[in-house]
Amino acid sequence: MDNLDNAAADYKCVLLSFANKRSFDFSAEEKVCAECASRGYYFEKIVHVAFDNSREIVRVIKDAAAHADNLFLLYPAQMDNTVKSFVSDLLGAPFDGLGILKSGNKSAFTLFCDGANRLNFDDIKAVLDKKYSVSYDRAVIRAVGAPSELLEEGICAAKDILHVGKSDEAFINVSESFGDCRIEIVYTDTTPKMAVDGAIREILKRINAYVYAMEDISLAEQLFRLLRLRRMTIAVAESFTGGGVCKRLVEVPGVSEVFFEGLNTYSNQAKCERLGVKESTLRQYGAVSAETAKEMAEGLLSTGNCTLAVATTGIAGPNSDNTRKPVGLAYIAVGSAGRDVLAYQFNFKGDREEVTQTAINEALFLAYKELK
């Protein structure tokens, strides 16, 4: 059980996260933190409250309500009536239909950790912006594979321009998932536009070669936009990524306009029969090679059914194959009609999941760069 450390302290925002400690899923909590941060609001304290200890629940809620201006309550939907009733009695005001309570300088917001909320984060932002007479906006940069040292250098330069840490006018949030990086600059309506533009330039100066969007859009969505704009169709042949590239693509609504086919060619026989990979190539270089990846992509293009081809082959782990090539070694080939197919070598780090998911992001990014 976590507590508010200092009973005399006052907090702007506190999150009470109701937790089953035997099987606690942090994903809902992480989402709440990320969504609030993107709107300029951060939790000074996160308190985990055990489901099965009613006395502690009462004590912690009372403590938080006494010392937090804004109380965020994250709990299972089945606890909704109980939690709202208690907090409403405690603060002397009712919750509205969305799950927002206002009582003097106190506010409370109810969120479900196991289902859809009536309350969305823009509703919360509107209440807090009005309360603090401030309005936050944001700029987003999305990139894949940016070297950490370049990214860190750019972020530090951007923070200096925005005076991050010296005022509450601007913040920079950075998150990364298997090489896909999201950089978010959150700023108020009083932040000089010149400072925001300067911060963006400092970041782009270092990582522009890795950027795929200047808005909050997924890599697959951006690739779909470009394919549709260029009136091109894509086909994918996958070995070690096991359909992951295709899965990302088909998650985008409307992708059937541009997606011709996806093949999972795990065996050497499938590579030969379905893609036209030469047996001599497999004997000389092996399935995990630049030559094989290139011939896989060329096989897709040779049908005339697509104008952009992507192929992946590699060793995801946990063990290597009989060639003793290292786990994480991968080749991704990309080519378009009328242009040479190029194969790129990678040495990904991590476990099987990290290797495959990072490779999927790189494959989509290389496809994007081919069209850009």
C-alpha positions as CSV (number, residue, x, y, z in Angstrom):
1,M,0.0,0.0,0.0
2,D,1.4,3.4,-1.0
3,N,0.6,6.5,0.9
4,L,0.9,10.3,0.5
5,D,4.3,10.7,2.2
6,N,3.8,14.0,3.8
7,A,0.5,14.8,5.4
8,A,1.3,18.5,5.3
9,A,2.1,18.5,1.6
10,D,-0.3,19.8,-1.0
11,Y,-0.5,18.2,-4.4
12,K,-1.9,19.5,-7.7
13,C,-2.8,16.1,-9.2
14,V,-2.9,12.7,-7.5
15,L,-3.9,9.4,-9.1
16,L,-5.4,6.7,-6.9
17,S,-5.1,3.4,-8.8
18,F,-7.1,0.6,-7.4
19,A,-5.0,-2.5,-7.7
20,N,-5.3,-6.3,-7.4
21,K,-1.8,-6.8,-6.3
22,R,-1.7,-10.4,-7.4
23,S,-2.5,-9.6,-11.0
24,F,-2.1,-5.9,-11.5
25,D,-2.2,-4.5,-15.1
26,F,-0.2,-1.3,-15.3
27,S,-1.4,-0.5,-18.9
28,A,-4.5,1.4,-17.9
29,E,-2.4,3.5,-15.4
30,E,0.3,4.2,-18.0
31,K,-2.4,5.3,-20.4
32,V,-3.9,7.8,-17.9
33,C,-0.4,9.2,-17.1
34,A,0.4,9.6,-20.8
35,E,-2.9,11.1,-21.8
36,C,-2.8,13.6,-19.0
37,A,0.9,14.5,-19.6
38,S,0.1,15.2,-23.3
39,R,-2.4,17.7,-22.1
40,G,0.0,19.4,-19.8
41,Y,-0.9,17.8,-16.5
42,Y,1.3,15.5,-14.4
43,F,0.8,13.4,-11.3
44,E,2.9,14.4,-8.4
45,K,1.8,11.2,-6.6
46,I,0.4,7.9,-7.7
47,V,-1.1,5.8,-4.9
48,H,-1.9,2.1,-5.4
49,V,-5.0,1.0,-3.3
50,A,-5.6,-2.7,-2.7
51,F,-9.1,-3.9,-3.7
52,D,-9.5,-6.1,-0.6
53,N,-8.8,-3.7,2.2
54,S,-11.8,-1.4,2.8
55,R,-10.3,0.3,5.8
56,E,-7.2,1.3,3.9
57,I,-9.3,2.4,0.9
58,V,-11.3,4.8,3.1
59,R,-8.1,6.1,4.8
60,V,-6.2,6.7,1.5
61,I,-9.1,8.4,-0.2
62,K,-9.6,10.7,2.8
63,D,-5.9,11.5,2.8
64,A,-5.7,12.2,-0.9
65,A,-8.9,14.3,-0.9
66,A,-7.5,16.4,1.9
67,H,-4.1,17.1,0.3
68,A,-4.8,17.0,-3.5
69,D,-6.5,19.7,-5.6
70,N,-7.4,17.2,-8.3
71,L,-8.1,13.6,-7.5
72,F,-8.1,11.0,-10.3
73,L,-9.7,7.7,-9.4
74,L,-8.9,4.7,-11.6
75,Y,-10.8,1.6,-10.7
76,P,-12.9,-1.3,-12.1
77,A,-16.3,-0.3,-13.4
78,Q,-18.1,-2.5,-10.9
79,M,-16.8,-0.2,-8.1
80,D,-18.3,2.9,-9.7
81,N,-21.3,3.5,-7.5
82,T,-19.4,2.7,-4.3
83,V,-16.4,5.0,-5.0
84,K,-18.5,7.8,-6.3
85,S,-20.8,7.7,-3.3
86,F,-18.0,7.8,-0.8
87,V,-16.0,10.6,-2.6
88,S,-19.2,12.6,-3.1
89,D,-20.1,12.5,0.6
90,L,-16.5,13.3,1.5
91,L,-16.3,16.4,-0.7
92,G,-19.9,17.5,-0.3
93,A,-20.8,17.6,-4.0
94,P,-22.2,15.2,-6.6
95,F,-20.5,13.7,-9.7
96,D,-22.0,14.8,-13.0
97,G,-23.0,12.4,-15.8
98,L,-19.5,12.2,-17.1
99,G,-17.9,11.4,-13.8
100,I,-16.6,14.8,-12.8
101,L,-17.0,16.4,-9.4
102,K,-16.3,20.0,-8.5
103,S,-16.3,21.3,-5.0
104,G,-14.7,24.7,-4.2
105,N,-11.1,24.3,-5.3
106,K,-11.3,20.5,-5.4
107,S,-12.0,18.4,-8.4
108,A,-12.3,14.6,-8.8
109,F,-12.4,12.5,-12.0
110,T,-13.5,8.9,-12.3
111,L,-11.9,6.5,-14.8
112,F,-12.3,2.8,-15.4
113,C,-9.3,0.5,-15.7
114,D,-11.3,-2.3,-17.3
115,G,-13.5,-0.7,-19.9
116,A,-14.7,2.3,-21.9
117,N,-15.1,5.6,-20.0
118,R,-17.9,8.1,-20.3
119,L,-15.3,10.6,-19.4
120,N,-12.6,11.4,-21.9
121,F,-9.3,13.2,-21.4
122,D,-10.3,16.3,-23.3
123,D,-13.2,16.7,-20.8
124,I,-10.6,16.6,-18.0
125,K,-8.3,19.1,-19.8
126,A,-11.2,21.5,-20.3
127,V,-12.0,21.5,-16.6
128,L,-8.4,21.9,-15.5
129,D,-7.6,24.6,-18.2
130,K,-10.5,26.6,-17.0
131,K,-9.5,26.1,-13.3
132,Y,-6.0,27.2,-13.8
133,S,-6.7,29.8,-16.6
134,V,-4.3,28.1,-19.0
135,S,-4.6,26.3,-22.3
136,Y,-2.1,23.7,-23.4
137,D,-1.3,22.7,-27.0
138,R,1.2,20.2,-28.4
139,A,3.4,19.4,-31.3
140,V,4.4,15.8,-32.0
141,I,7.3,14.3,-33.9
142,R,7.3,10.5,-34.8
143,A,10.5,8.7,-35.7
144,V,12.0,5.2,-36.1
145,G,15.4,4.0,-35.2
146,A,16.8,7.4,-34.1
147,P,20.1,6.9,-32.3
148,S,19.7,7.5,-28.6
149,E,22.6,9.9,-28.4
150,L,21.3,12.1,-31.2
151,L,17.8,12.1,-29.7
152,E,19.0,13.0,-26.3
153,E,21.1,15.8,-27.7
154,G,18.2,17.2,-29.6
155,I,15.8,17.0,-26.6
156,C,18.3,18.7,-24.3
157,A,18.7,21.6,-26.8
158,A,15.0,21.9,-27.2
159,K,14.5,22.0,-23.4
160,D,17.0,24.8,-23.1
161,I,15.0,26.9,-25.6
162,L,11.7,26.2,-23.9
163,H,13.2,26.6,-20.4
164,V,11.8,23.2,-19.4
165,G,12.1,22.7,-15.7
166,K,12.4,26.4,-15.0
167,S,8.7,27.2,-15.6
168,D,5.4,25.4,-16.1
169,E,4.9,26.7,-19.6
170,A,6.3,23.8,-21.6
171,F,7.2,20.1,-21.2
172,I,8.7,17.5,-23.4
173,N,7.4,13.9,-23.2
174,V,9.3,11.1,-25.0
175,S,8.1,7.5,-25.3
176,E,9.5,4.7,-27.3
177,S,8.1,1.3,-28.4
178,F,10.4,-1.1,-30.2
179,G,12.3,1.7,-32.0
180,D,9.2,3.8,-32.8
181,C,9.7,7.0,-30.9
182,R,7.1,9.6,-30.1
183,I,8.3,13.1,-29.1
184,E,5.7,15.4,-27.7
185,I,6.2,19.1,-27.0
186,V,3.5,20.4,-24.7
187,Y,3.2,24.2,-24.3
188,T,0.8,26.9,-23.1
189,D,-0.9,29.6,-25.1
190,T,1.7,32.0,-23.5
191,T,4.7,30.1,-24.9
192,P,6.3,32.1,-27.7
193,K,5.7,30.4,-31.1
194,M,9.4,31.2,-31.9
195,A,10.5,29.1,-29.0
196,V,8.3,26.1,-30.0
197,D,9.5,26.3,-33.6
198,G,13.1,26.6,-32.4
199,A,12.7,23.5,-30.2
200,I,11.3,21.5,-33.1
201,R,14.2,22.6,-35.3
202,E,16.8,21.5,-32.7
203,I,15.3,18.0,-32.6
204,L,14.9,17.7,-36.4
205,K,18.5,18.9,-36.9
206,R,19.7,15.7,-35.2
207,I,17.1,13.1,-36.2
208,N,15.4,14.3,-39.4
209,A,16.6,11.2,-41.3
210,Y,14.6,9.0,-38.9
211,V,11.4,11.1,-38.9
212,Y,8.2,9.8,-40.6
213,A,5.6,12.3,-39.3
214,M,5.2,15.7,-37.8
215,E,1.8,14.8,-36.3
216,D,0.5,12.1,-34.0
217,I,0.0,9.3,-36.5
218,S,1.2,5.7,-36.6
219,L,3.8,4.5,-39.0
220,A,1.4,2.1,-40.7
221,E,-1.1,5.0,-41.2
222,Q,1.5,7.2,-42.7
223,L,2.6,4.5,-45.1
224,F,-1.0,4.0,-46.1
225,R,-1.4,7.7,-46.8
226,L,1.7,7.7,-49.0
227,L,0.7,4.6,-50.9
228,R,-2.8,6.0,-51.6
229,L,-1.2,9.4,-52.6
230,R,1.2,7.7,-55.0
231,R,-1.5,5.3,-56.2
232,M,0.7,2.3,-55.4
233,T,0.0,-1.1,-54.1
234,I,2.1,-3.0,-51.6
235,A,2.9,-6.7,-51.1
236,V,4.8,-8.2,-48.2
237,A,6.8,-11.5,-47.9
238,E,7.7,-12.4,-44.3
239,S,9.9,-15.0,-42.8
240,F,10.9,-14.4,-39.2
241,T,8.3,-11.5,-38.5
242,G,5.5,-14.0,-39.0
243,G,2.9,-11.8,-40.5
244,G,3.6,-8.9,-38.2
245,V,4.2,-6.4,-40.9
246,C,0.9,-7.4,-42.6
247,K,-1.0,-7.2,-39.3
248,R,0.1,-3.6,-38.8
249,L,-1.1,-2.7,-42.2
250,V,-4.5,-4.3,-42.0
251,E,-5.1,-2.5,-38.7
252,V,-5.4,0.7,-40.8
253,P,-9.0,1.3,-42.0
254,G,-9.2,1.4,-45.8
255,V,-5.9,-0.3,-46.4
256,S,-7.5,-2.7,-48.8
257,E,-7.2,0.1,-51.4
258,V,-3.4,-0.3,-51.4
259,F,-2.6,-3.8,-49.9
260,F,-2.4,-6.6,-52.5
261,E,-1.1,-9.6,-50.5
262,G,1.1,-10.8,-47.6
263,L,2.9,-14.1,-47.6
264,N,4.5,-16.0,-44.7
265,T,7.2,-18.0,-46.4
266,Y,9.0,-19.6,-43.4
267,S,10.4,-22.6,-45.2
268,N,13.0,-22.6,-47.9
269,Q,10.6,-24.5,-50.1
270,A,8.0,-21.8,-49.7
271,K,10.6,-19.2,-50.6
272,C,11.4,-21.0,-53.8
273,E,7.9,-22.0,-54.9
274,R,6.0,-18.9,-53.9
275,L,8.7,-16.2,-54.4
276,G,11.1,-17.6,-56.9
277,V,14.1,-17.6,-54.6
278,K,16.9,-19.6,-56.3
279,E,17.9,-22.8,-54.5
280,S,21.5,-21.9,-55.3
281,T,21.1,-18.6,-53.4
282,L,19.8,-20.5,-50.4
283,R,22.7,-23.0,-50.6
284,Q,25.4,-20.4,-51.0
285,Y,24.1,-17.6,-48.7
286,G,21.4,-19.2,-46.5
287,A,17.8,-18.2,-45.8
288,V,19.0,-15.3,-43.5
289,S,20.9,-13.3,-46.0
290,A,20.7,-10.1,-48.0
291,E,20.6,-12.1,-51.2
292,T,17.6,-14.1,-50.1
293,A,15.7,-11.1,-48.8
294,K,16.4,-9.3,-52.1
295,E,15.1,-12.2,-54.2
296,M,12.0,-12.5,-52.0
297,A,11.1,-8.9,-52.7
298,E,11.9,-9.2,-56.4
299,G,9.6,-12.2,-56.5
300,L,6.7,-10.1,-55.3
301,L,7.4,-7.4,-57.8
302,S,7.9,-9.8,-60.7
303,T,4.2,-10.8,-60.6
304,G,3.2,-7.3,-61.6
305,N,0.5,-7.2,-59.0
306,C,2.2,-4.7,-56.7
307,T,4.4,-1.6,-57.1
308,L,6.0,-1.7,-53.7
309,A,7.5,-4.9,-52.1
310,V,8.9,-5.6,-48.6
311,A,10.6,-8.8,-47.5
312,T,11.9,-9.8,-44.1
313,T,14.2,-12.7,-43.1
314,G,16.2,-13.1,-39.9
315,I,16.7,-14.9,-36.6
316,A,14.4,-13.9,-33.8
317,G,15.6,-16.3,-31.2
318,P,15.8,-17.5,-28.5
319,N,18.2,-19.8,-30.3
320,S,20.2,-19.4,-33.5
321,D,19.8,-21.7,-36.5
322,N,22.2,-24.3,-37.7
323,T,24.3,-21.7,-39.5
324,R,25.4,-20.2,-36.2
325,K,24.4,-16.7,-37.3
326,P,23.6,-14.6,-34.3
327,V,20.2,-14.0,-32.8
328,G,18.9,-10.6,-33.9
329,L,20.5,-10.7,-37.3
330,A,18.0,-9.6,-39.9
331,Y,17.7,-8.5,-43.5
332,I,14.9,-6.3,-44.8
333,A,14.5,-5.8,-48.5
334,V,12.5,-3.0,-50.1
335,G,11.9,-2.1,-53.7
336,S,9.4,-0.5,-56.0
337,A,8.5,-0.9,-59.7
338,G,11.2,0.4,-62.0
339,R,13.8,0.7,-59.2
340,D,16.4,-1.7,-57.8
341,V,15.5,-3.7,-54.7
342,L,17.8,-2.9,-51.8
343,A,18.5,-5.2,-48.8
344,Y,19.4,-3.7,-45.4
345,Q,21.2,-5.6,-42.6
346,F,20.3,-5.2,-38.9
347,N,21.5,-6.6,-35.7
348,F,18.6,-6.2,-33.3
349,K,19.0,-6.6,-29.6
350,G,16.6,-8.1,-27.0
351,D,14.4,-11.2,-26.7
352,R,12.2,-12.7,-29.4
353,E,9.4,-10.2,-29.0
354,E,11.8,-7.2,-29.1
355,V,13.6,-8.5,-32.1
356,T,10.5,-9.1,-34.2
357,Q,8.6,-6.0,-33.2
358,T,11.6,-3.8,-33.8
359,A,12.1,-5.4,-37.2
360,I,8.4,-4.8,-38.1
361,N,8.8,-1.1,-37.4
362,E,12.0,-0.9,-39.4
363,A,10.3,-2.7,-42.4
364,L,7.4,-0.3,-42.4
365,F,9.8,2.6,-42.1
366,L,12.0,1.5,-45.0
367,A,8.8,1.1,-47.1
368,Y,7.9,4.7,-46.1
369,K,11.4,6.0,-47.1
370,E,11.1,4.2,-50.4
371,L,8.0,6.2,-51.2
372,K,9.2,9.5,-49.6
